[in-house]
Amino acid sequence: MTDSVRRATETPDEPQPYAELGMKTDEYERVRTILGRRPTSSELAIYSVMWSEHCSYKSSKVHLRQFGSKAPESEALLVGMGENAGVVDIGDGWAATFKIESHNHPSYVEPHQGAATGVGGIVRDIMSMGARPVAVMDALRFGPLDAPDTRRVLPGVVEGVGSYGNCLGLPNIGGETSFDPCYIGNPLVNALCVGLLRKDQIKLATAPGPGNKVVLFGASTGPDGIGGASVLASATFEDESHAKRPAVQVGDPFMEKLLIECCLELFEADVVVGIQDLGAAGVSCATTELAAKGTGGMRVDLGLVPLRDPSLRPEEILMSESQERMMAVVTPEDIDAFMAICARWDVPATVIGEVTDTGRLVMTWKGEVIVDIPPGTAADDGPVYERPFHEPAGQAALNADDAGRLARPDDLRATLLTLLGSPNLASKEWVTSQYDRYVRGNTVLATPADAGVLRIGEVMPGAEETDRGIALATDGNGRYARLDPYAGAQLALAEAYRNVAVTGARPLAVTNCLNFGSPEDPEVMWQFAEAVRGLADACKTLGVPVTGGNVSFYNQTGSTPIHPTPVVGVLGVLDDVRKRVRHGFTAPELKVVLLGDTRAEFGGSEWAHVVHGHLGGLPPAVDLDAERALAAVLVEAAGRGLVEGSHDVSDGGLAIALTEACLARGVGATVHLPGDDAFVDLFSESTGRVLLAVRPESYDALADLCARREVPYYCIGATGGSALTVEGVLEVPVDELRAVHAGTIPAIFAS
């Protein structure tokens, strides 16, 4: 039989379907230059998925480098960008690994499986670092709540996120669900996972050691998801392209659960040299990346890959994104022990090749050589584009359309209730009740708290000696970023950072999922460049490094992009989880204290959006030094036991923060406003503000702490009673607030 590589050399002019696989002509010609011939069909499959936008970051690399060049010094950072997930030292010999990624387009095509496999994929990223996954979060965005598109997509996405995480026994401890017309036809489904491991047991995606065995283990390979995430996320999303879309991956959470426990035993037995999950680009990604980061070569018999469909061609095997699969590098002396552990967990495992030092990735199929490439050219040396970018044509006019010109209401009570029942501010209990927040019993705080908090003492064997905990929060605001992408990214970071600090946790590190339209649109590319620059600058100022994340481009329908939506996740640590601060007003007869100053800032606000359907002006100004000082106050106050309850002030302003604090435990409050403009005090979205509930005997100590850190503070009232009363302005019974808050989403979806 003539092998494919020889035939490719002998038939240089044979047409190949590179365009159908998403490759540009110049990219295809570059592959020919690298190989000195045309690629085989299997090689073309590898390069097409590995050089896709989703896998190669070819349009974003030049900007993402700022996360490294501007990174603050961090003693906690153990593994940064470039691996499957970042790892940070959380003390007592323990480390946390976390990451957020997108599964946007697959979730539109098939909401349940798209969202479910998004969770499964991010969980495997955490597994591949040597960690036990311990919790998940989700950041979801849809079109208007009552739109037919949302009615179709949202229930399936929520069901997919919930069912996969619940089956794995992973608590879903927080996230976001929001609505905006810009997401019609292009929902955002961003999933985050966090895991724990001993800091001396980190695993990396590398294939060192010629002669070491390459093992594929987990589920078998099928036709589902062929080119799925890598292709779906790398092209403009248009209605007429439905017929060309590959199948969405299909998840099996029960196999993934076995895979988790199997991997943990393999790690404990120390029989894994290197490991990589099979996500986007499947076998193509795992083999090229492992080989490129190891001793440079690998030989694989593709015919040994276990198949669910024996009719699959080699190209399809290489591009399949079937779920619940991992690839490991194992020494020959450990292979029997590795296989025995897999068998004990009923996880199929097959040796499909071995590591070499040839500098080549060679694959065979039925005795025929079908791939012979330098693996680094696929994994690391893809095209890098410096896309042209410029400010959108209407940006100046948008920013000049200040929300301050909008008519202010006379009835502030009615305005509060209108906002409280609006989709973005209404209770998300219909969503989060489908997630198990407390499975395993280690959840300390979860939705609707500002951040999720987990104790680590009972999560991992041998960790019982520590009272340490971790906190996680995500945030993003597409309207803010549309008005100013530089500031919008910083505002997302600032709120997630503040939400972690509100619990008493010390913020340590950042992950991000950057959701944007087409990078081929110079106006979108300007938004992206500005957002990355803003986030990198803010991380440096706050002292929290970016550990990794995801870029999701082509989020648009036709020529209409979504709002630029950088979603930022922040991880923090609590030295003693018993000292975490609970959410909201926890008891009567506590002083209500507002930290931070309020200004008349309504650009991109919920009030402007809900009441006037307006987007214009500038978003709230962000003061990163003030955010850092505020976080220091919150962490120290929690450690000293000065605070009984807390809640950050953000979307909807002080009025919504007070309401949510009352609803947390049904405790009312009577407050007076610190300024002379009730509307501004109640509905401005100025940043750097937090509500605290403080025992009277602790107030002076808190005041001294705020003064020392130069954080403005105002005692504005006290908790108690059965209503929220703003003196001289409004009074609403807590029961009425709860009814308005709880009814919006069930009215659409409960049936």
KAKAHU-V373004 format. One record per run of one state. SS is the DSSP state (H for helix, E for strand, - for the rest). FROM is the first residue (numbers start at 1). LEN is the number of residues. If there is no record, write none. Layout:
BEGIN
ss:SS from:FROM len:LEN
ss:SS from:FROM len:LEN
END
This chain:
BEGIN
ss:- from:1 len:3
ss:H from:4 len:7
ss:- from:11 len:8
ss:H from:19 len:3
ss:- from:22 len:3
ss:H from:25 len:11
ss:- from:36 len:5
ss:H from:41 len:10
ss:- from:51 len:2
ss:H from:53 len:4
ss:- from:57 len:4
ss:H from:61 len:4
ss:- from:65 len:1
ss:H from:66 len:4
ss:- from:70 len:7
ss:E from:77 len:3
ss:- from:80 len:6
ss:E from:86 len:6
ss:- from:92 len:2
ss:E from:94 len:9
ss:- from:103 len:1
ss:H from:104 len:6
ss:- from:110 len:1
ss:H from:111 len:17
ss:- from:128 len:4
ss:E from:132 len:11
ss:- from:143 len:5
ss:H from:148 len:21
ss:- from:169 len:2
ss:E from:171 len:9
ss:- from:180 len:1
ss:H from:181 len:3
ss:- from:184 len:4
ss:E from:188 len:11
ss:- from:199 len:14
ss:E from:213 len:6
ss:- from:219 len:2
ss:E from:221 len:1
ss:- from:222 len:6
ss:H from:228 len:5
ss:- from:233 len:4
ss:E from:237 len:1
ss:- from:238 len:1
ss:H from:239 len:6
ss:- from:245 len:8
ss:H from:253 len:16
ss:- from:269 len:5
ss:E from:274 len:4
ss:- from:278 len:4
ss:H from:282 len:11
ss:- from:293 len:4
ss:E from:297 len:5
ss:H from:302 len:3
ss:- from:305 len:2
ss:E from:307 len:1
ss:- from:308 len:6
ss:H from:314 len:6
ss:- from:320 len:5
ss:E from:325 len:6
ss:- from:331 len:1
ss:H from:332 len:13
ss:- from:345 len:4
ss:E from:349 len:8
ss:- from:357 len:4
ss:E from:361 len:5
ss:- from:366 len:2
ss:E from:368 len:6
ss:- from:374 len:1
ss:H from:375 len:5
ss:- from:380 len:15
ss:H from:395 len:6
ss:- from:401 len:2
ss:H from:403 len:3
ss:- from:406 len:6
ss:H from:412 len:9
ss:- from:421 len:8
ss:H from:429 len:4
ss:- from:433 len:6
ss:H from:439 len:3
ss:- from:442 len:1
ss:E from:443 len:3
ss:- from:446 len:6
ss:E from:452 len:4
ss:- from:456 len:13
ss:E from:469 len:7
ss:- from:476 len:2
ss:H from:478 len:6
ss:- from:484 len:1
ss:H from:485 len:18
ss:- from:503 len:3
ss:E from:506 len:10
ss:- from:516 len:6
ss:H from:522 len:21
ss:- from:543 len:2
ss:E from:545 len:8
ss:- from:553 len:3
ss:E from:556 len:2
ss:- from:558 len:2
ss:E from:560 len:2
ss:- from:562 len:3
ss:E from:565 len:10
ss:- from:575 len:2
ss:H from:577 len:3
ss:- from:580 len:2
ss:E from:582 len:2
ss:- from:584 len:7
ss:E from:591 len:5
ss:- from:596 len:10
ss:H from:606 len:7
ss:- from:613 len:11
ss:H from:624 len:16
ss:- from:640 len:5
ss:E from:645 len:5
ss:- from:650 len:3
ss:H from:653 len:13
ss:- from:666 len:3
ss:E from:669 len:3
ss:- from:672 len:6
ss:H from:678 len:6
ss:- from:684 len:5
ss:E from:689 len:6
ss:- from:695 len:1
ss:H from:696 len:14
ss:- from:710 len:3
ss:E from:713 len:7
ss:- from:720 len:3
ss:E from:723 len:4
ss:- from:727 len:3
ss:E from:730 len:4
ss:H from:734 len:16
ss:- from:750 len:2
END
